[in-house]
Amino acid sequence: MFFTDYPGLAEKLINRISNQGLEAEVYFTAAKRLHVSIEQNSIKSEREEITQGFTFRVVKGKQKGLTYSNSTNINTLMKTGDIAVKIANKSPEDPNWSGFTLSQSSSPVQGIYDKEIAHLSSETILESINMVILPITIFGEKNNIEISTRGQFSLTTELSGIINTNGVNCQEKSSRVTLNLGANCRRGEEVSGGIWDVLTSRRFNIIDKFDDFSQDLAQKTILNLGAQKIPEMKGEILLEPNVIAMLCRRGLISALSAENIHNKRSPFVDRIGDYVFNSNLTLVDDGRLSNGLYSSTFDAEGVPRQKTILANKGYLKGYLFDNYYSNIFDTTNTGNSARSGYTSRPYITGTNFFLEVDGKLSLEESIQDIKEGAIIGDFSGNVNMENGEFSGVCKNSFAIENGEFKFPLKDTTIAGNFYQVLSDAFFLKEPKDTYYGVRTPACYFSYNLKK
């Protein structure tokens, strides 16, 4: 996949800094990505990119320096490391610093690298994309409706690793396949709003799901013809899993980060042991899930991933930690350090996130019980991590009356407090894996919906 000996370079660099009597860490990453663009039911373009880089963190006493480079030239990298040393010499002391993580053993996580992806031919990739596009086009023709698709199909293989002066020396390969596809349709002069869906996996066998994905997207697109504005009303609102997952990934998970707890930027400060969620709700973060979208053997600082229970039957049990904040809190590191690339400092985030509930009703059964309300299939908006307030526009959503779908919603906004939803809502059975790396069932609650 890659021709450079990244681990070998990292070892040389860490030894050079260590010989100066300094603490240091070298993080490296190299990724190969293929992006295929889709427009108007056809493959428009194909683009390949390779990104690579090294990150240096150097500590002298409690003074810290950070630099990075995308070069693989040893002389350039040594100069980059020297700059990190100079930055550390001039930086103020961090009184909370207590050292880089220590070496710990861990068994490899299964199912996060598919070597087949690195060796796929262009013909196989193009055939796979057509397996998605053609069924949608045919579905539209059978219903005398023109359906147009657009989006992107991406294949990624990556090598990443960390070496530090405390003996950490780990590396791992990973892969991902992602199909991000949108569609709208035309019937005469009437045009539907755009419907988007995402299918993603660590393995290329994701293509086995393409037929169901195509049929589902085509049906959703046609169902969104005839959208109407909804009058203001009080009713039961059903949030489908993708909506809950997005609000978790952008709000709740950040609120459970030890960094935000430490900086008093979360409503969960000093709430360990308190009853803060629905009594039927348990929250779990699992960085070792086989085939998990956010799984890895170690985190971005070389700490083994683990499974962490954050809430149990509504009671808050813990937070997400990295090396720095676990030392501040004098507690166990949960292995939740991450980086968004070689230019990024480590930060705390969740991995594979689960909302576990003992739901009694299916989605279909709960719809039948709604006399007046709506089902929200997707949502474009924002959520405030500090207070849980969210607002945005409903997508792929429908008004419900007397247990039946009445019409798709148009230009309809929804706003509320997600943390209150997690406390008051009724969660259903049949949880679903989402492309946000969050597994959750749908839920419903009473709400005033406004146009």
Legacy VTK file of the C-alpha trace (Angstrom):
# vtk DataFile Version 3.0
C-alpha trace
ASCII
DATASET POLYDATA
POINTS 451 float
0.000 0.000 0.000
2.742 2.463 0.985
6.416 2.402 0.062
7.834 4.487 2.919
8.958 2.855 6.180
6.964 5.208 8.419
7.558 3.201 11.643
11.289 3.068 10.914
11.447 6.826 10.367
9.460 7.450 13.557
11.864 5.300 15.595
14.890 7.201 14.308
13.231 10.517 15.109
12.141 9.522 18.621
15.618 8.195 19.427
17.217 11.433 18.300
15.016 13.506 20.612
15.312 11.006 23.473
19.126 11.306 23.332
18.682 14.961 24.287
17.038 13.888 27.546
13.584 15.060 26.507
10.140 13.451 26.565
8.710 13.009 23.099
6.025 11.407 20.985
5.932 10.891 17.223
2.595 10.175 15.558
2.472 9.183 11.888
-0.292 8.555 9.395
-0.473 7.686 5.702
-3.752 7.327 3.852
-4.685 6.475 0.282
-8.142 7.584 -0.847
-10.070 7.066 -4.046
-13.061 9.363 -4.638
-15.549 8.692 -7.427
-18.079 11.473 -8.095
-21.607 10.682 -9.255
-23.768 13.198 -11.165
-27.039 12.728 -13.040
-26.989 8.918 -12.652
-23.491 8.687 -14.144
-19.927 8.487 -12.946
-18.510 11.970 -13.453
-14.912 11.772 -12.260
-12.384 9.680 -10.383
-9.693 11.165 -8.132
-6.959 9.519 -6.068
-5.089 11.226 -3.246
-2.404 10.227 -0.768
-1.944 12.114 2.484
0.899 11.492 4.892
2.499 13.228 7.821
4.357 13.136 11.101
3.450 14.966 14.307
6.022 15.749 16.990
5.143 16.465 20.594
8.181 17.328 22.725
8.211 18.108 26.443
11.003 19.643 28.508
9.968 19.474 32.154
6.433 20.830 31.809
7.090 22.948 28.711
5.499 21.581 25.550
6.152 21.986 21.849
4.262 20.643 18.818
5.184 20.624 15.141
4.279 18.539 12.096
5.429 17.831 8.564
4.137 15.998 5.489
7.663 15.168 4.340
9.261 11.722 4.470
12.785 13.069 4.077
14.735 12.214 7.225
16.669 15.497 7.233
13.512 17.563 6.884
11.851 15.570 9.647
14.808 15.992 11.975
14.595 19.762 11.448
10.881 19.606 12.217
11.649 17.787 15.454
14.281 20.410 16.315
11.639 23.124 15.897
9.391 21.301 18.375
12.276 21.333 20.865
12.759 25.085 20.372
9.034 25.708 20.859
9.094 23.689 24.088
12.068 25.716 25.377
10.120 28.957 24.880
6.679 27.751 26.041
5.189 28.404 29.497
4.939 25.442 31.841
1.758 23.399 31.943
1.262 22.594 35.640
-1.100 19.716 34.791
1.376 17.857 32.590
2.445 14.499 34.025
4.008 12.686 31.078
3.166 10.700 27.976
1.297 7.444 28.277
3.087 4.250 29.274
3.280 1.163 27.087
0.399 -1.307 27.506
-0.328 -4.517 25.625
-3.618 -5.144 23.853
-4.965 -7.777 21.470
-5.765 -6.554 17.930
-9.331 -5.488 17.156
-10.848 -7.623 14.418
-12.480 -6.509 11.192
-11.119 -2.975 10.792
-8.864 -3.619 7.773
-9.869 -5.214 4.488
-6.757 -5.736 2.346
-8.979 -6.313 -0.691
-9.761 -2.591 -0.806
-6.142 -1.662 -1.529
-6.048 -3.924 -4.591
-9.423 -3.360 -6.257
-9.371 -2.745 -10.000
-11.066 0.282 -11.554
-13.443 -2.066 -13.366
-14.614 -3.630 -10.076
-15.133 -0.232 -8.493
-17.113 1.157 -11.444
-19.241 -2.002 -11.634
-20.000 -1.659 -7.927
-21.167 1.934 -8.325
-23.427 0.978 -11.212
-24.957 -1.663 -8.916
-26.367 1.280 -6.955
-27.263 3.737 -9.703
-29.010 1.449 -12.208
-31.650 -0.007 -9.831
-32.664 3.519 -8.812
-33.038 4.601 -12.447
-35.052 1.464 -13.300
-37.272 1.920 -10.232
-38.122 5.426 -11.418
-38.863 4.297 -14.980
-41.247 1.610 -13.702
-43.152 4.289 -11.808
-43.013 6.805 -14.697
-40.913 9.133 -12.566
-37.511 10.554 -13.427
-35.043 10.047 -10.550
-31.689 11.839 -10.572
-28.789 10.828 -8.318
-25.603 12.574 -7.211
-22.972 11.867 -4.599
-19.638 10.193 -3.975
-18.191 6.721 -3.503
-14.949 6.614 -1.493
-12.394 3.938 -0.630
-9.771 4.573 2.058
-6.842 2.548 3.375
-4.710 3.990 6.168
-1.658 3.196 8.258
-1.224 5.046 11.571
1.034 4.676 14.573
2.545 6.224 17.696
5.987 5.940 19.265
7.004 7.724 22.468
9.879 7.835 24.927
7.922 5.763 27.486
8.037 2.638 25.348
4.820 2.992 23.362
5.383 1.613 19.864
2.249 0.629 17.967
0.912 0.762 14.433
-2.225 -0.415 12.685
-3.866 -0.549 9.264
-7.519 0.349 8.734
-9.917 0.713 5.827
-13.265 2.234 5.027
-15.776 2.227 2.171
-18.379 5.001 2.040
-21.262 5.652 -0.331
-22.853 9.081 0.096
-25.763 9.351 -2.315
-28.535 11.886 -2.820
-31.576 11.729 -5.085
-34.533 13.805 -6.160
-37.267 13.074 -8.641
-39.601 14.758 -11.100
-43.205 13.909 -11.954
-44.416 16.314 -14.585
-43.749 19.785 -13.204
-43.480 18.568 -9.637
-39.994 18.095 -8.170
-39.219 16.443 -4.854
-36.743 17.726 -2.307
-33.353 16.063 -2.145
-33.059 12.881 -0.090
-29.628 11.783 1.121
-28.388 8.584 2.674
-25.010 7.141 3.585
-23.759 3.572 3.639
-20.349 2.947 5.189
-18.313 -0.028 6.328
-14.789 -1.169 7.099
-15.055 -3.865 4.440
-15.789 -4.047 0.727
-18.566 -6.578 1.297
-20.685 -3.474 1.835
-21.704 -4.005 -1.800
-23.953 -6.833 -0.584
-26.206 -4.109 0.838
-26.312 -1.988 -2.324
-29.574 -3.438 -3.666
-31.544 -2.754 -0.478
-29.905 0.687 -0.221
-30.948 1.573 -3.784
-34.539 0.417 -3.334
-34.874 2.295 -0.050
-33.457 5.561 -1.433
-35.635 5.379 -4.566
-38.792 4.774 -2.501
-37.986 7.590 -0.080
-37.373 9.963 -2.990
-40.745 9.235 -4.622
-42.549 9.423 -1.277
-41.252 12.982 -0.876
-43.288 14.223 -3.844
-46.176 16.419 -2.802
-44.488 17.950 0.252
-46.578 20.400 2.284
-46.028 22.905 5.049
-47.372 21.660 8.342
-49.610 23.861 10.494
-48.636 24.559 14.074
-49.862 21.737 16.237
-49.193 19.670 19.320
-48.453 16.056 18.644
-46.234 13.044 19.023
-42.873 13.362 17.292
-40.915 10.292 16.241
-37.172 10.755 15.842
-35.627 8.083 13.659
-32.174 6.689 14.559
-30.176 8.938 12.182
-31.491 12.064 13.931
-30.714 10.752 17.412
-27.277 9.578 16.243
-26.380 12.980 14.808
-27.429 14.764 18.020
-25.362 12.273 20.044
-22.259 12.617 17.879
-22.361 16.438 17.774
-23.708 17.118 21.245
-23.957 14.420 23.904
-20.587 12.768 23.268
-18.790 16.115 23.505
-20.652 16.911 26.711
-19.266 13.688 28.215
-15.671 14.578 27.326
-13.470 15.063 30.404
-12.006 18.175 28.770
-15.414 19.861 28.665
-16.195 18.607 32.155
-12.916 20.110 33.428
-13.602 23.421 31.682
-17.181 23.585 33.037
-18.651 23.469 29.534
-21.070 20.606 30.131
-24.333 20.154 32.047
-22.882 16.913 33.446
-20.220 18.535 35.630
-20.237 16.965 39.119
-23.177 14.740 38.183
-21.583 11.270 38.540
-24.101 9.045 40.329
-27.008 11.364 39.545
-30.139 10.328 37.680
-29.845 12.387 34.465
-31.386 10.266 31.668
-34.385 8.049 31.015
-34.488 5.211 33.569
-34.512 2.759 30.644
-31.389 4.215 29.017
-27.819 2.908 29.216
-24.970 4.613 27.322
-21.922 2.643 26.207
-18.780 3.630 24.300
-16.988 0.636 22.762
-13.705 1.245 20.966
-13.030 -2.477 20.517
-16.167 -3.444 18.619
-15.325 -5.886 15.818
-15.878 -4.221 12.418
-16.768 -0.977 14.223
-16.551 2.258 12.240
-14.680 3.943 15.105
-12.790 0.899 16.396
-9.031 0.560 16.730
-6.636 -1.406 18.891
-5.178 1.779 20.408
-6.199 5.441 20.566
-4.296 8.460 19.192
-1.835 8.368 22.102
-1.174 4.627 22.065
-3.587 3.698 24.871
-5.581 0.483 24.329
-9.198 1.077 23.390
-11.825 -0.250 25.764
-15.534 -0.530 26.456
-16.837 2.165 28.823
-20.266 2.389 30.464
-21.122 6.085 30.698
-24.648 5.774 32.050
-26.605 2.840 33.459
-30.416 2.868 33.636
-30.423 6.667 33.641
-27.616 7.148 36.196
-24.436 8.889 35.039
-21.451 6.593 35.641
-18.463 8.233 33.980
-16.819 10.421 31.356
-14.529 9.923 28.356
-10.814 10.413 29.064
-7.489 10.738 27.316
-4.034 10.660 28.907
-3.907 14.348 29.910
-7.324 14.577 31.547
-7.206 11.149 33.189
-4.120 12.420 35.039
-5.904 15.629 36.059
-8.900 13.655 37.362
-6.596 10.958 38.808
-8.650 8.221 37.185
-8.403 5.471 34.570
-7.762 6.490 30.984
-10.680 5.246 28.835
-8.618 5.339 25.618
-10.678 8.019 23.879
-7.947 10.177 22.383
-8.343 10.961 18.675
-6.805 13.107 15.952
-8.351 14.510 12.785
-5.032 14.139 10.960
-1.310 14.712 11.396
-1.857 18.473 11.850
-4.183 17.861 14.809
-3.490 17.827 18.516
-5.014 14.881 20.381
-8.570 15.506 21.569
-11.269 13.456 23.302
-14.180 11.942 21.432
-16.374 8.859 21.455
-15.876 5.717 19.416
-18.727 3.300 18.659
-21.576 4.676 20.773
-24.620 2.723 21.926
-27.974 3.775 23.355
-29.202 0.568 24.974
-32.847 0.413 26.017
-35.462 -2.216 26.692
-37.963 -0.940 24.133
-41.443 -2.439 23.967
-42.851 -1.079 20.687
-41.614 -1.325 17.119
-41.503 1.745 14.872
-44.580 0.531 12.998
-46.523 -0.030 16.226
-45.678 3.423 17.554
-46.799 5.059 14.287
-50.163 3.312 14.597
-50.597 4.872 18.058
-50.065 8.460 16.833
-53.269 10.423 16.250
-51.473 13.601 15.258
-47.762 14.163 14.827
-44.781 13.608 12.566
-41.867 11.266 11.929
-38.486 12.933 11.410
-36.230 10.796 9.225
-33.324 13.214 8.979
-32.401 16.647 10.179
-30.130 19.482 9.054
-29.176 21.783 11.901
-27.119 22.317 15.028
-26.979 21.200 18.636
-25.394 23.090 21.529
-23.215 20.714 23.497
-23.284 22.887 26.631
-27.065 22.960 27.105
-28.504 20.427 24.644
-30.528 22.977 22.652
-30.995 21.942 19.011
-32.762 23.407 15.986
-32.881 22.711 12.277
-34.911 21.736 9.235
-36.639 18.368 8.989
-35.599 16.179 6.044
-37.248 12.990 4.768
-40.044 13.627 7.267
-43.791 13.030 7.179
-46.949 14.195 8.907
-48.868 11.415 10.647
-52.586 11.369 11.323
-54.546 8.530 12.931
-51.637 6.142 12.524
-51.077 6.840 8.822
-48.571 8.834 6.771
-50.415 11.863 5.346
-47.829 13.839 3.371
-44.108 14.677 3.349
-43.074 17.820 5.216
-41.732 20.914 3.502
-39.743 23.793 5.085
-40.540 22.503 8.563
-38.239 23.299 11.466
-37.845 21.484 14.740
-36.223 22.755 17.936
-35.901 21.471 21.465
-33.526 20.200 24.111
-31.870 16.893 23.292
-30.891 16.162 26.887
-34.536 16.583 27.863
-35.490 14.196 25.073
-33.042 11.639 26.489
-34.802 12.023 29.827
-38.458 12.107 28.783
-38.799 10.257 25.465
-40.129 6.742 24.977
-37.509 4.618 23.244
-38.553 1.869 20.866
-37.085 -1.564 20.222
-35.060 -2.638 17.180
-31.958 -0.380 17.420
-30.210 0.532 14.186
-26.566 1.055 13.270
-26.066 4.491 11.730
-23.300 6.053 9.660
-22.474 8.256 12.666
-21.091 5.207 14.464
-24.033 5.369 16.888
-26.399 2.437 17.439
-29.780 3.577 18.687
-33.496 2.853 18.384
-36.024 5.495 17.412
-37.883 7.437 20.109
-41.006 9.560 20.410
-42.163 12.427 22.615
-44.783 15.177 22.772
-43.924 18.381 20.961
-45.281 21.589 19.413
-44.205 21.459 15.777
-44.072 24.791 13.922
-43.881 25.589 10.238
LINES 1 452
451 0 1 2 3 4 5 6 7 8 9 10 11 12 13 14 15 16 17 18 19 20 21 22 23 24 25 26 27 28 29 30 31 32 33 34 35 36 37 38 39 40 41 42 43 44 45 46 47 48 49 50 51 52 53 54 55 56 57 58 59 60 61 62 63 64 65 66 67 68 69 70 71 72 73 74 75 76 77 78 79 80 81 82 83 84 85 86 87 88 89 90 91 92 93 94 95 96 97 98 99 100 101 102 103 104 105 106 107 108 109 110 111 112 113 114 115 116 117 118 119 120 121 122 123 124 125 126 127 128 129 130 131 132 133 134 135 136 137 138 139 140 141 142 143 144 145 146 147 148 149 150 151 152 153 154 155 156 157 158 159 160 161 162 163 164 165 166 167 168 169 170 171 172 173 174 175 176 177 178 179 180 181 182 183 184 185 186 187 188 189 190 191 192 193 194 195 196 197 198 199 200 201 202 203 204 205 206 207 208 209 210 211 212 213 214 215 216 217 218 219 220 221 222 223 224 225 226 227 228 229 230 231 232 233 234 235 236 237 238 239 240 241 242 243 244 245 246 247 248 249 250 251 252 253 254 255 256 257 258 259 260 261 262 263 264 265 266 267 268 269 270 271 272 273 274 275 276 277 278 279 280 281 282 283 284 285 286 287 288 289 290 291 292 293 294 295 296 297 298 299 300 301 302 303 304 305 306 307 308 309 310 311 312 313 314 315 316 317 318 319 320 321 322 323 324 325 326 327 328 329 330 331 332 333 334 335 336 337 338 339 340 341 342 343 344 345 346 347 348 349 350 351 352 353 354 355 356 357 358 359 360 361 362 363 364 365 366 367 368 369 370 371 372 373 374 375 376 377 378 379 380 381 382 383 384 385 386 387 388 389 390 391 392 393 394 395 396 397 398 399 400 401 402 403 404 405 406 407 408 409 410 411 412 413 414 415 416 417 418 419 420 421 422 423 424 425 426 427 428 429 430 431 432 433 434 435 436 437 438 439 440 441 442 443 444 445 446 447 448 449 450
